[in-house]
Amino acid sequence: MASAPPPPPPPPPRDDRPETTRGYGQGYAYFGMALNFTVAILLFGALGWWIDGLVHTRPLLAIVGAFVGGFAGFMSIYYRVKRDTGPGARGSGNGKT
């Protein structure tokens, strides 16, 4: 006996908030990306500083760690923007409403 196909997924909920309040969420998302970038630099730099203390090469690995953290933070922002503006993204600017 064959089973029935699963029901289709429900449509996404409609966003009834005014346009001005929707912008706050986007602003917080950008603030989060900036905070992520900053924390990555500080954490990798601190990790390099700590390792420098163990191997007595201060500040070489702290500088390398800061650059690695900056690169990691930049790549995080890059992939987030690429995901948010890519095909199929909400508000991707295809000209159709």
N, C-alpha and C positions, 0 to 999 in steps of 0.2 A: 504494500500500500504506500503510495507516494504522499509525502507531507506537503502541506501548503507552504508557499513561499513566505518569508518573513514580511511583516508590514513595512512600508517605506518609513524612513526616519522623519520625525516631525520637523516642520520648517523652523529656522532660527528665530528667536524672539525678536520682536520689533523694538527698536530703540526710540522711545517716545520722549526722551529728554530734549530740552531745547538745545540748539546748536552751541550756545555759549557754555553750557555745563559740560558738553561732550569734550570741549577743548581742555578742560582741567585734567581729565584722565590722560589725554595725550601728553600734556605738560609733565605730569608725574612720571609717565613712561620715559620721557627724555631726561628728566632729573635722575631717574634710576639708572639710565645708561651712563650718565656722567659720573654718578657715584660709583658704579661698577668699574669704570675706567680708572678712577682715582684709587680705589681700594686695591685693584690689581697691581698698580705701580707701587703702592706702599707695601703691600704684602710681599711681593717678589723682592723689592729692595731690602725689606727687613730680613727676609730669609737669606739674602746674599750677605747682609751685614753680620748675621749670626754665624754663617759658615766662614766668613772672613775672620771672625774672632777665633774660630777653631783652628784654622790653618794659617793664621797670621799673615794675611794678604790684604788687609784693609787698605783702601776702599774698593779694590778691584771687583770683587764679586757683588758688592752692593750696587755698583754702577751697572754691571751686566744684568743683575736682577731687576733693576729699575727699567732698563731697556726691554727686557723680556716681558715684564709686566705691562709696559706700554704697548708692546706689540700684541700681547694677549688681549688687553682691553680694547685696542683698535679693531682687532679681528672680531671681537664680540659685537661691537657696534656695527661693523661692516655687515656681518651676517644677519643681524637684527633688521637693519635698514633694507637689505636685499630681500629678506622674507616679507617685510611689510610693504614693499613696493613692487614685488614680483607679480607675475601673472596669477590671477585668482585672488589677489589680496583685496581686502575691503577698501574701496576708494582708490583703485589702481589707476584711475585716470584714463579709462578707455573711451570716454566721451558719451557713454550710454547711461541713461538713468532708469 
